Amino acid sequence: MELNEKQMMVTDEAGNDHLVNILFTYTNEERATSYVIFYEEGNPEEKIRVIVELEEEPATLQLEDGEQPNDEL
């Protein structure tokens, strides 16, 4: 499958791949942290997820509607 510049594949805990759309990316140079904010293809109203990359170690957050990430990341 060919992805455009606003798409990526994310693998869940069960090993299933999901096509997602990237809303935006952000890099905080002071904290050496990068963020990718995305939602699953076909479900723009579903939960928005965030991938946080800290020192080359990616982690995924799942936020409920209206929930804000804490500053510990």
MOCORWO-V871022 format. One line per field, one symbol per residue. psi: psi as a letter, one per 30 degrees, with the letter a starting at -180 (. if undefined). burial: # if it has 16 or more other ideal C-beta (glycine too) atoms within 10 Angstrom, else .. Layout:
# MOCORWO-V871022
psi->???
burial->???
This chain:
# MOCORWO-V871022
psi->kkklfgllkkkaffgkkkklkkellkkjeefhkkkjkllkkfhffakklkkkjjhgjklkkjklkfkkklgf.
burial->...................#.#...........###.##........#####.....................
